[in-house]
Amino acid sequence: MFLRAALTLSVLAFAGPALADGAVLSQMTKDDKARLENFDTTRAKAIAEARATGSRQDLAVLDKVLAGKPIKLRDAGITGDWRCRTIKLGGMAPKLVVYGWFKCRIHQDDAGLWLDKTTGSQRTHGQFYDDGDTRMIYLGKLHYGYEKPGRYGQDPTRNQVAYAFRVGPKRLRLEFPAPQYESLLDIMEFERP
């Protein structure tokens, strides 16, 4: 009994984001791999489009969201409750849309770190994969408030892929390049409540 408890505790102590190795790459669709490969180009184009047409108020929000260089993310204590909102950049008109705040939760189990957006009509559920000290890959699935969450890969039209960055002690952001619908880049901003 003691040995089983010790083994369980040791597994939980080392649980964190799954490693971004061949395992995560083998899960990703060809289209999602391409989205991440083109991340920098897509991001630059989306930000340029948003800056060219956004309102002064929305541009101030965008500047705040983009502020801060990525800092150490690994072992940063990001589990728990967050408030979160989405900012859509580029693509269809309008080129910059800032949504209101909703609730998100990051939790950990022996498989790794998971994200759930728990309020709002459009939600996400997925897992983080380690991609170095300052970045993680997020693989998730879009679902609507009336649906049960699913897993990445169940429906390619609902797949979501993003890079996650920690940009302050109480701030994170997920950047979704070339999402399935509407924009060139979605940024999900996270702040501690």
PyMOL commands that place a pseudoatom at each C-alpha (Angstrom):
pseudoatom trace, name=CA, resn=MET, resi=1, chain=A, elem=C, hetatm=0, pos=[0.000, 0.000, 0.000]
pseudoatom trace, name=CA, resn=PHE, resi=2, chain=A, elem=C, hetatm=0, pos=[2.786, 2.422, 0.951]
pseudoatom trace, name=CA, resn=LEU, resi=3, chain=A, elem=C, hetatm=0, pos=[4.701, 1.624, -2.261]
pseudoatom trace, name=CA, resn=ARG, resi=4, chain=A, elem=C, hetatm=0, pos=[1.638, 2.292, -4.424]
pseudoatom trace, name=CA, resn=ALA, resi=5, chain=A, elem=C, hetatm=0, pos=[1.047, 5.649, -2.706]
pseudoatom trace, name=CA, resn=ALA, resi=6, chain=A, elem=C, hetatm=0, pos=[4.715, 6.604, -3.100]
pseudoatom trace, name=CA, resn=LEU, resi=7, chain=A, elem=C, hetatm=0, pos=[4.656, 5.746, -6.806]
pseudoatom trace, name=CA, resn=THR, resi=8, chain=A, elem=C, hetatm=0, pos=[1.467, 7.746, -7.331]
pseudoatom trace, name=CA, resn=LEU, resi=9, chain=A, elem=C, hetatm=0, pos=[2.958, 10.772, -5.574]
pseudoatom trace, name=CA, resn=SER, resi=10, chain=A, elem=C, hetatm=0, pos=[6.162, 10.550, -7.597]
pseudoatom trace, name=CA, resn=VAL, resi=11, chain=A, elem=C, hetatm=0, pos=[4.193, 10.466, -10.854]
pseudoatom trace, name=CA, resn=LEU, resi=12, chain=A, elem=C, hetatm=0, pos=[2.125, 13.483, -9.806]
pseudoatom trace, name=CA, resn=ALA, resi=13, chain=A, elem=C, hetatm=0, pos=[5.209, 15.375, -8.663]
pseudoatom trace, name=CA, resn=PHE, resi=14, chain=A, elem=C, hetatm=0, pos=[6.717, 15.127, -12.117]
pseudoatom trace, name=CA, resn=ALA, resi=15, chain=A, elem=C, hetatm=0, pos=[3.508, 15.654, -14.078]
pseudoatom trace, name=CA, resn=GLY, resi=16, chain=A, elem=C, hetatm=0, pos=[3.517, 18.773, -16.176]
pseudoatom trace, name=CA, resn=PRO, resi=17, chain=A, elem=C, hetatm=0, pos=[2.897, 19.604, -19.757]
pseudoatom trace, name=CA, resn=ALA, resi=18, chain=A, elem=C, hetatm=0, pos=[3.456, 16.687, -22.058]
pseudoatom trace, name=CA, resn=LEU, resi=19, chain=A, elem=C, hetatm=0, pos=[6.676, 16.962, -24.045]
pseudoatom trace, name=CA, resn=ALA, resi=20, chain=A, elem=C, hetatm=0, pos=[6.469, 18.472, -27.533]
pseudoatom trace, name=CA, resn=ASP, resi=21, chain=A, elem=C, hetatm=0, pos=[8.240, 15.611, -29.203]
pseudoatom trace, name=CA, resn=GLY, resi=22, chain=A, elem=C, hetatm=0, pos=[7.318, 13.125, -31.907]
pseudoatom trace, name=CA, resn=ALA, resi=23, chain=A, elem=C, hetatm=0, pos=[4.216, 12.193, -29.909]
pseudoatom trace, name=CA, resn=VAL, resi=24, chain=A, elem=C, hetatm=0, pos=[2.625, 15.634, -30.219]
pseudoatom trace, name=CA, resn=LEU, resi=25, chain=A, elem=C, hetatm=0, pos=[3.708, 15.948, -33.836]
pseudoatom trace, name=CA, resn=SER, resi=26, chain=A, elem=C, hetatm=0, pos=[2.120, 12.610, -34.655]
pseudoatom trace, name=CA, resn=GLN, resi=27, chain=A, elem=C, hetatm=0, pos=[-1.193, 13.867, -33.183]
pseudoatom trace, name=CA, resn=MET, resi=28, chain=A, elem=C, hetatm=0, pos=[-1.205, 17.080, -35.209]
pseudoatom trace, name=CA, resn=THR, resi=29, chain=A, elem=C, hetatm=0, pos=[-2.875, 17.321, -38.589]
pseudoatom trace, name=CA, resn=LYS, resi=30, chain=A, elem=C, hetatm=0, pos=[-0.855, 18.421, -41.591]
pseudoatom trace, name=CA, resn=ASP, resi=31, chain=A, elem=C, hetatm=0, pos=[-2.786, 21.714, -41.638]
pseudoatom trace, name=CA, resn=ASP, resi=32, chain=A, elem=C, hetatm=0, pos=[-2.058, 22.416, -37.970]
pseudoatom trace, name=CA, resn=LYS, resi=33, chain=A, elem=C, hetatm=0, pos=[1.641, 21.673, -38.421]
pseudoatom trace, name=CA, resn=ALA, resi=34, chain=A, elem=C, hetatm=0, pos=[1.635, 24.203, -41.277]
pseudoatom trace, name=CA, resn=ARG, resi=35, chain=A, elem=C, hetatm=0, pos=[-0.135, 26.760, -39.057]
pseudoatom trace, name=CA, resn=LEU, resi=36, chain=A, elem=C, hetatm=0, pos=[2.667, 26.555, -36.494]
pseudoatom trace, name=CA, resn=GLU, resi=37, chain=A, elem=C, hetatm=0, pos=[5.393, 26.523, -39.163]
pseudoatom trace, name=CA, resn=ASN, resi=38, chain=A, elem=C, hetatm=0, pos=[3.966, 29.783, -40.578]
pseudoatom trace, name=CA, resn=PHE, resi=39, chain=A, elem=C, hetatm=0, pos=[3.296, 31.319, -37.160]
pseudoatom trace, name=CA, resn=ASP, resi=40, chain=A, elem=C, hetatm=0, pos=[5.638, 34.331, -37.405]
pseudoatom trace, name=CA, resn=THR, resi=41, chain=A, elem=C, hetatm=0, pos=[4.465, 35.348, -40.899]
pseudoatom trace, name=CA, resn=THR, resi=42, chain=A, elem=C, hetatm=0, pos=[0.779, 34.900, -40.066]
pseudoatom trace, name=CA, resn=ARG, resi=43, chain=A, elem=C, hetatm=0, pos=[1.154, 36.792, -36.789]
pseudoatom trace, name=CA, resn=ALA, resi=44, chain=A, elem=C, hetatm=0, pos=[2.937, 39.750, -38.405]
pseudoatom trace, name=CA, resn=LYS, resi=45, chain=A, elem=C, hetatm=0, pos=[0.311, 40.038, -41.151]
pseudoatom trace, name=CA, resn=ALA, resi=46, chain=A, elem=C, hetatm=0, pos=[-2.588, 39.829, -38.678]
pseudoatom trace, name=CA, resn=ILE, resi=47, chain=A, elem=C, hetatm=0, pos=[-1.105, 42.484, -36.385]
pseudoatom trace, name=CA, resn=ALA, resi=48, chain=A, elem=C, hetatm=0, pos=[-0.453, 44.798, -39.356]
pseudoatom trace, name=CA, resn=GLU, resi=49, chain=A, elem=C, hetatm=0, pos=[-4.064, 44.435, -40.570]
pseudoatom trace, name=CA, resn=ALA, resi=50, chain=A, elem=C, hetatm=0, pos=[-5.410, 45.072, -37.071]
pseudoatom trace, name=CA, resn=ARG, resi=51, chain=A, elem=C, hetatm=0, pos=[-3.225, 48.156, -36.569]
pseudoatom trace, name=CA, resn=ALA, resi=52, chain=A, elem=C, hetatm=0, pos=[-4.304, 49.596, -39.935]
pseudoatom trace, name=CA, resn=THR, resi=53, chain=A, elem=C, hetatm=0, pos=[-8.029, 49.555, -39.162]
pseudoatom trace, name=CA, resn=GLY, resi=54, chain=A, elem=C, hetatm=0, pos=[-8.619, 49.091, -35.422]
pseudoatom trace, name=CA, resn=SER, resi=55, chain=A, elem=C, hetatm=0, pos=[-10.298, 51.685, -33.231]
pseudoatom trace, name=CA, resn=ARG, resi=56, chain=A, elem=C, hetatm=0, pos=[-8.153, 53.637, -30.786]
pseudoatom trace, name=CA, resn=GLN, resi=57, chain=A, elem=C, hetatm=0, pos=[-9.754, 51.807, -27.843]
pseudoatom trace, name=CA, resn=ASP, resi=58, chain=A, elem=C, hetatm=0, pos=[-9.227, 48.335, -29.348]
pseudoatom trace, name=CA, resn=LEU, resi=59, chain=A, elem=C, hetatm=0, pos=[-5.651, 49.185, -30.343]
pseudoatom trace, name=CA, resn=ALA, resi=60, chain=A, elem=C, hetatm=0, pos=[-4.908, 50.170, -26.734]
pseudoatom trace, name=CA, resn=VAL, resi=61, chain=A, elem=C, hetatm=0, pos=[-6.155, 46.731, -25.633]
pseudoatom trace, name=CA, resn=LEU, resi=62, chain=A, elem=C, hetatm=0, pos=[-4.060, 45.050, -28.330]
pseudoatom trace, name=CA, resn=ASP, resi=63, chain=A, elem=C, hetatm=0, pos=[-0.932, 46.935, -27.239]
pseudoatom trace, name=CA, resn=LYS, resi=64, chain=A, elem=C, hetatm=0, pos=[-1.479, 45.785, -23.652]
pseudoatom trace, name=CA, resn=VAL, resi=65, chain=A, elem=C, hetatm=0, pos=[-2.065, 42.179, -24.735]
pseudoatom trace, name=CA, resn=LEU, resi=66, chain=A, elem=C, hetatm=0, pos=[1.085, 42.123, -26.872]
pseudoatom trace, name=CA, resn=ALA, resi=67, chain=A, elem=C, hetatm=0, pos=[3.220, 43.800, -24.182]
pseudoatom trace, name=CA, resn=GLY, resi=68, chain=A, elem=C, hetatm=0, pos=[5.744, 41.695, -22.368]
pseudoatom trace, name=CA, resn=LYS, resi=69, chain=A, elem=C, hetatm=0, pos=[8.366, 39.298, -23.582]
pseudoatom trace, name=CA, resn=PRO, resi=70, chain=A, elem=C, hetatm=0, pos=[7.862, 35.582, -22.993]
pseudoatom trace, name=CA, resn=ILE, resi=71, chain=A, elem=C, hetatm=0, pos=[9.325, 34.491, -19.670]
pseudoatom trace, name=CA, resn=LYS, resi=72, chain=A, elem=C, hetatm=0, pos=[9.920, 31.099, -18.122]
pseudoatom trace, name=CA, resn=LEU, resi=73, chain=A, elem=C, hetatm=0, pos=[6.766, 29.038, -18.399]
pseudoatom trace, name=CA, resn=ARG, resi=74, chain=A, elem=C, hetatm=0, pos=[7.923, 25.655, -17.217]
pseudoatom trace, name=CA, resn=ASP, resi=75, chain=A, elem=C, hetatm=0, pos=[7.066, 25.077, -13.531]
pseudoatom trace, name=CA, resn=ALA, resi=76, chain=A, elem=C, hetatm=0, pos=[5.502, 28.558, -13.359]
pseudoatom trace, name=CA, resn=GLY, resi=77, chain=A, elem=C, hetatm=0, pos=[2.454, 27.605, -11.317]
pseudoatom trace, name=CA, resn=ILE, resi=78, chain=A, elem=C, hetatm=0, pos=[-0.126, 28.371, -13.997]
pseudoatom trace, name=CA, resn=THR, resi=79, chain=A, elem=C, hetatm=0, pos=[-2.801, 25.992, -12.738]
pseudoatom trace, name=CA, resn=GLY, resi=80, chain=A, elem=C, hetatm=0, pos=[-5.980, 27.436, -11.317]
pseudoatom trace, name=CA, resn=ASP, resi=81, chain=A, elem=C, hetatm=0, pos=[-8.669, 29.901, -12.289]
pseudoatom trace, name=CA, resn=TRP, resi=82, chain=A, elem=C, hetatm=0, pos=[-8.125, 32.664, -14.826]
pseudoatom trace, name=CA, resn=ARG, resi=83, chain=A, elem=C, hetatm=0, pos=[-10.227, 35.256, -16.537]
pseudoatom trace, name=CA, resn=CYS, resi=84, chain=A, elem=C, hetatm=0, pos=[-9.773, 35.042, -20.287]
pseudoatom trace, name=CA, resn=ARG, resi=85, chain=A, elem=C, hetatm=0, pos=[-10.849, 36.835, -23.443]
pseudoatom trace, name=CA, resn=THR, resi=86, chain=A, elem=C, hetatm=0, pos=[-10.282, 36.495, -27.150]
pseudoatom trace, name=CA, resn=ILE, resi=87, chain=A, elem=C, hetatm=0, pos=[-8.955, 39.141, -29.507]
pseudoatom trace, name=CA, resn=LYS, resi=88, chain=A, elem=C, hetatm=0, pos=[-9.412, 38.425, -33.227]
pseudoatom trace, name=CA, resn=LEU, resi=89, chain=A, elem=C, hetatm=0, pos=[-6.931, 39.998, -35.648]
pseudoatom trace, name=CA, resn=GLY, resi=90, chain=A, elem=C, hetatm=0, pos=[-6.859, 40.220, -39.447]
pseudoatom trace, name=CA, resn=GLY, resi=91, chain=A, elem=C, hetatm=0, pos=[-8.840, 38.244, -41.971]
pseudoatom trace, name=CA, resn=MET, resi=92, chain=A, elem=C, hetatm=0, pos=[-12.479, 39.187, -42.373]
pseudoatom trace, name=CA, resn=ALA, resi=93, chain=A, elem=C, hetatm=0, pos=[-13.804, 42.633, -41.466]
pseudoatom trace, name=CA, resn=PRO, resi=94, chain=A, elem=C, hetatm=0, pos=[-13.559, 44.069, -38.903]
pseudoatom trace, name=CA, resn=LYS, resi=95, chain=A, elem=C, hetatm=0, pos=[-9.834, 43.411, -38.656]
pseudoatom trace, name=CA, resn=LEU, resi=96, chain=A, elem=C, hetatm=0, pos=[-9.694, 43.800, -34.866]
pseudoatom trace, name=CA, resn=VAL, resi=97, chain=A, elem=C, hetatm=0, pos=[-12.355, 42.518, -32.467]
pseudoatom trace, name=CA, resn=VAL, resi=98, chain=A, elem=C, hetatm=0, pos=[-11.940, 42.479, -28.675]
pseudoatom trace, name=CA, resn=TYR, resi=99, chain=A, elem=C, hetatm=0, pos=[-14.373, 40.252, -26.781]
pseudoatom trace, name=CA, resn=GLY, resi=100, chain=A, elem=C, hetatm=0, pos=[-15.350, 40.501, -23.133]
pseudoatom trace, name=CA, resn=TRP, resi=101, chain=A, elem=C, hetatm=0, pos=[-13.980, 38.467, -20.253]
pseudoatom trace, name=CA, resn=PHE, resi=102, chain=A, elem=C, hetatm=0, pos=[-14.945, 34.862, -19.520]
pseudoatom trace, name=CA, resn=LYS, resi=103, chain=A, elem=C, hetatm=0, pos=[-13.726, 32.167, -17.130]
pseudoatom trace, name=CA, resn=CYS, resi=104, chain=A, elem=C, hetatm=0, pos=[-10.966, 29.675, -17.860]
pseudoatom trace, name=CA, resn=ARG, resi=105, chain=A, elem=C, hetatm=0, pos=[-9.295, 27.008, -15.770]
pseudoatom trace, name=CA, resn=ILE, resi=106, chain=A, elem=C, hetatm=0, pos=[-5.922, 25.333, -16.190]
pseudoatom trace, name=CA, resn=HIS, resi=107, chain=A, elem=C, hetatm=0, pos=[-5.626, 22.064, -14.323]
pseudoatom trace, name=CA, resn=GLN, resi=108, chain=A, elem=C, hetatm=0, pos=[-3.112, 19.272, -14.069]
pseudoatom trace, name=CA, resn=ASP, resi=109, chain=A, elem=C, hetatm=0, pos=[-3.458, 15.519, -13.913]
pseudoatom trace, name=CA, resn=ASP, resi=110, chain=A, elem=C, hetatm=0, pos=[-0.992, 12.704, -14.475]
pseudoatom trace, name=CA, resn=ALA, resi=111, chain=A, elem=C, hetatm=0, pos=[-1.308, 13.216, -18.262]
pseudoatom trace, name=CA, resn=GLY, resi=112, chain=A, elem=C, hetatm=0, pos=[-0.256, 16.870, -18.117]
pseudoatom trace, name=CA, resn=LEU, resi=113, chain=A, elem=C, hetatm=0, pos=[-1.712, 20.385, -18.166]
pseudoatom trace, name=CA, resn=TRP, resi=114, chain=A, elem=C, hetatm=0, pos=[-5.205, 21.019, -19.524]
pseudoatom trace, name=CA, resn=LEU, resi=115, chain=A, elem=C, hetatm=0, pos=[-7.203, 24.123, -20.395]
pseudoatom trace, name=CA, resn=ASP, resi=116, chain=A, elem=C, hetatm=0, pos=[-10.960, 24.545, -20.187]
pseudoatom trace, name=CA, resn=LYS, resi=117, chain=A, elem=C, hetatm=0, pos=[-12.803, 27.733, -21.102]
pseudoatom trace, name=CA, resn=THR, resi=118, chain=A, elem=C, hetatm=0, pos=[-15.800, 27.269, -18.836]
pseudoatom trace, name=CA, resn=THR, resi=119, chain=A, elem=C, hetatm=0, pos=[-18.108, 30.151, -19.798]
pseudoatom trace, name=CA, resn=GLY, resi=120, chain=A, elem=C, hetatm=0, pos=[-19.226, 31.783, -23.031]
pseudoatom trace, name=CA, resn=SER, resi=121, chain=A, elem=C, hetatm=0, pos=[-20.917, 30.376, -26.106]
pseudoatom trace, name=CA, resn=GLN, resi=122, chain=A, elem=C, hetatm=0, pos=[-17.651, 29.254, -27.754]
pseudoatom trace, name=CA, resn=ARG, resi=123, chain=A, elem=C, hetatm=0, pos=[-15.328, 27.227, -25.561]
pseudoatom trace, name=CA, resn=THR, resi=124, chain=A, elem=C, hetatm=0, pos=[-12.131, 25.253, -25.816]
pseudoatom trace, name=CA, resn=HIS, resi=125, chain=A, elem=C, hetatm=0, pos=[-10.769, 22.139, -24.148]
pseudoatom trace, name=CA, resn=GLY, resi=126, chain=A, elem=C, hetatm=0, pos=[-7.259, 20.857, -24.727]
pseudoatom trace, name=CA, resn=GLN, resi=127, chain=A, elem=C, hetatm=0, pos=[-3.793, 19.949, -23.548]
pseudoatom trace, name=CA, resn=PHE, resi=128, chain=A, elem=C, hetatm=0, pos=[-0.490, 21.810, -23.349]
pseudoatom trace, name=CA, resn=TYR, resi=129, chain=A, elem=C, hetatm=0, pos=[2.767, 20.295, -24.635]
pseudoatom trace, name=CA, resn=ASP, resi=130, chain=A, elem=C, hetatm=0, pos=[6.179, 21.512, -23.520]
pseudoatom trace, name=CA, resn=ASP, resi=131, chain=A, elem=C, hetatm=0, pos=[8.061, 23.373, -26.272]
pseudoatom trace, name=CA, resn=GLY, resi=132, chain=A, elem=C, hetatm=0, pos=[11.006, 24.837, -24.370]
pseudoatom trace, name=CA, resn=ASP, resi=133, chain=A, elem=C, hetatm=0, pos=[11.369, 27.113, -21.358]
pseudoatom trace, name=CA, resn=THR, resi=134, chain=A, elem=C, hetatm=0, pos=[9.176, 29.972, -22.606]
pseudoatom trace, name=CA, resn=ARG, resi=135, chain=A, elem=C, hetatm=0, pos=[6.599, 28.359, -24.891]
pseudoatom trace, name=CA, resn=MET, resi=136, chain=A, elem=C, hetatm=0, pos=[4.105, 25.510, -24.970]
pseudoatom trace, name=CA, resn=ILE, resi=137, chain=A, elem=C, hetatm=0, pos=[2.014, 24.083, -27.778]
pseudoatom trace, name=CA, resn=TYR, resi=138, chain=A, elem=C, hetatm=0, pos=[-1.725, 23.893, -27.162]
pseudoatom trace, name=CA, resn=LEU, resi=139, chain=A, elem=C, hetatm=0, pos=[-3.858, 21.307, -28.953]
pseudoatom trace, name=CA, resn=GLY, resi=140, chain=A, elem=C, hetatm=0, pos=[-7.544, 21.788, -28.286]
pseudoatom trace, name=CA, resn=LYS, resi=141, chain=A, elem=C, hetatm=0, pos=[-11.029, 21.422, -29.623]
pseudoatom trace, name=CA, resn=LEU, resi=142, chain=A, elem=C, hetatm=0, pos=[-13.650, 24.118, -30.075]
pseudoatom trace, name=CA, resn=HIS, resi=143, chain=A, elem=C, hetatm=0, pos=[-17.052, 23.299, -28.627]
pseudoatom trace, name=CA, resn=TYR, resi=144, chain=A, elem=C, hetatm=0, pos=[-20.168, 25.281, -27.883]
pseudoatom trace, name=CA, resn=GLY, resi=145, chain=A, elem=C, hetatm=0, pos=[-21.609, 25.919, -24.439]
pseudoatom trace, name=CA, resn=TYR, resi=146, chain=A, elem=C, hetatm=0, pos=[-24.387, 23.378, -24.940]
pseudoatom trace, name=CA, resn=GLU, resi=147, chain=A, elem=C, hetatm=0, pos=[-21.964, 20.599, -25.981]
pseudoatom trace, name=CA, resn=LYS, resi=148, chain=A, elem=C, hetatm=0, pos=[-19.683, 18.356, -23.974]
pseudoatom trace, name=CA, resn=PRO, resi=149, chain=A, elem=C, hetatm=0, pos=[-15.967, 19.039, -24.474]
pseudoatom trace, name=CA, resn=GLY, resi=150, chain=A, elem=C, hetatm=0, pos=[-14.169, 16.766, -26.899]
pseudoatom trace, name=CA, resn=ARG, resi=151, chain=A, elem=C, hetatm=0, pos=[-10.586, 16.074, -27.818]
pseudoatom trace, name=CA, resn=TYR, resi=152, chain=A, elem=C, hetatm=0, pos=[-8.292, 17.428, -30.482]
pseudoatom trace, name=CA, resn=GLY, resi=153, chain=A, elem=C, hetatm=0, pos=[-8.516, 15.253, -33.598]
pseudoatom trace, name=CA, resn=GLN, resi=154, chain=A, elem=C, hetatm=0, pos=[-12.135, 14.153, -33.200]
pseudoatom trace, name=CA, resn=ASP, resi=155, chain=A, elem=C, hetatm=0, pos=[-13.303, 16.701, -35.795]
pseudoatom trace, name=CA, resn=PRO, resi=156, chain=A, elem=C, hetatm=0, pos=[-10.654, 18.491, -37.894]
pseudoatom trace, name=CA, resn=THR, resi=157, chain=A, elem=C, hetatm=0, pos=[-13.008, 21.464, -38.419]
pseudoatom trace, name=CA, resn=ARG, resi=158, chain=A, elem=C, hetatm=0, pos=[-12.980, 22.038, -34.657]
pseudoatom trace, name=CA, resn=ASN, resi=159, chain=A, elem=C, hetatm=0, pos=[-9.248, 21.488, -34.032]
pseudoatom trace, name=CA, resn=GLN, resi=160, chain=A, elem=C, hetatm=0, pos=[-7.369, 24.345, -32.396]
pseudoatom trace, name=CA, resn=VAL, resi=161, chain=A, elem=C, hetatm=0, pos=[-3.604, 24.809, -32.275]
pseudoatom trace, name=CA, resn=ALA, resi=162, chain=A, elem=C, hetatm=0, pos=[-1.731, 27.599, -30.510]
pseudoatom trace, name=CA, resn=TYR, resi=163, chain=A, elem=C, hetatm=0, pos=[1.481, 28.656, -28.879]
pseudoatom trace, name=CA, resn=ALA, resi=164, chain=A, elem=C, hetatm=0, pos=[1.179, 29.550, -25.190]
pseudoatom trace, name=CA, resn=PHE, resi=165, chain=A, elem=C, hetatm=0, pos=[3.375, 32.240, -23.634]
pseudoatom trace, name=CA, resn=ARG, resi=166, chain=A, elem=C, hetatm=0, pos=[3.713, 33.546, -20.087]
pseudoatom trace, name=CA, resn=VAL, resi=167, chain=A, elem=C, hetatm=0, pos=[4.269, 37.314, -20.273]
pseudoatom trace, name=CA, resn=GLY, resi=168, chain=A, elem=C, hetatm=0, pos=[4.100, 38.278, -16.621]
pseudoatom trace, name=CA, resn=PRO, resi=169, chain=A, elem=C, hetatm=0, pos=[3.602, 36.806, -13.162]
pseudoatom trace, name=CA, resn=LYS, resi=170, chain=A, elem=C, hetatm=0, pos=[-0.192, 36.881, -13.607]
pseudoatom trace, name=CA, resn=ARG, resi=171, chain=A, elem=C, hetatm=0, pos=[-0.517, 36.965, -17.403]
pseudoatom trace, name=CA, resn=LEU, resi=172, chain=A, elem=C, hetatm=0, pos=[-0.571, 34.363, -20.169]
pseudoatom trace, name=CA, resn=ARG, resi=173, chain=A, elem=C, hetatm=0, pos=[-1.584, 34.425, -23.780]
pseudoatom trace, name=CA, resn=LEU, resi=174, chain=A, elem=C, hetatm=0, pos=[-2.379, 31.750, -26.334]
pseudoatom trace, name=CA, resn=GLU, resi=175, chain=A, elem=C, hetatm=0, pos=[-1.852, 32.698, -29.975]
pseudoatom trace, name=CA, resn=PHE, resi=176, chain=A, elem=C, hetatm=0, pos=[-3.839, 30.683, -32.528]
pseudoatom trace, name=CA, resn=PRO, resi=177, chain=A, elem=C, hetatm=0, pos=[-2.390, 31.213, -36.046]
pseudoatom trace, name=CA, resn=ALA, resi=178, chain=A, elem=C, hetatm=0, pos=[-4.833, 30.968, -38.971]
pseudoatom trace, name=CA, resn=PRO, resi=179, chain=A, elem=C, hetatm=0, pos=[-7.767, 29.605, -36.953]
pseudoatom trace, name=CA, resn=GLN, resi=180, chain=A, elem=C, hetatm=0, pos=[-10.509, 27.719, -38.791]
pseudoatom trace, name=CA, resn=TYR, resi=181, chain=A, elem=C, hetatm=0, pos=[-12.905, 30.681, -38.815]
pseudoatom trace, name=CA, resn=GLU, resi=182, chain=A, elem=C, hetatm=0, pos=[-12.996, 34.467, -39.275]
pseudoatom trace, name=CA, resn=SER, resi=183, chain=A, elem=C, hetatm=0, pos=[-9.510, 35.793, -38.496]
pseudoatom trace, name=CA, resn=LEU, resi=184, chain=A, elem=C, hetatm=0, pos=[-5.811, 35.399, -39.256]
pseudoatom trace, name=CA, resn=LEU, resi=185, chain=A, elem=C, hetatm=0, pos=[-4.828, 35.233, -35.593]
pseudoatom trace, name=CA, resn=ASP, resi=186, chain=A, elem=C, hetatm=0, pos=[-6.777, 34.737, -32.395]
pseudoatom trace, name=CA, resn=ILE, resi=187, chain=A, elem=C, hetatm=0, pos=[-5.119, 35.725, -29.145]
pseudoatom trace, name=CA, resn=MET, resi=188, chain=A, elem=C, hetatm=0, pos=[-6.602, 34.401, -25.933]
pseudoatom trace, name=CA, resn=GLU, resi=189, chain=A, elem=C, hetatm=0, pos=[-5.468, 36.645, -23.093]
pseudoatom trace, name=CA, resn=PHE, resi=190, chain=A, elem=C, hetatm=0, pos=[-5.360, 35.269, -19.539]
pseudoatom trace, name=CA, resn=GLU, resi=191, chain=A, elem=C, hetatm=0, pos=[-5.211, 37.245, -16.296]
pseudoatom trace, name=CA, resn=ARG, resi=192, chain=A, elem=C, hetatm=0, pos=[-5.544, 36.072, -12.726]
pseudoatom trace, name=CA, resn=PRO, resi=193, chain=A, elem=C, hetatm=0, pos=[-8.924, 37.136, -11.293]
for i in range(1, 193): cmd.bond("trace and resi %d" % i, "trace and resi %d" % (i + 1))
show_as sticks, trace
zoom trace
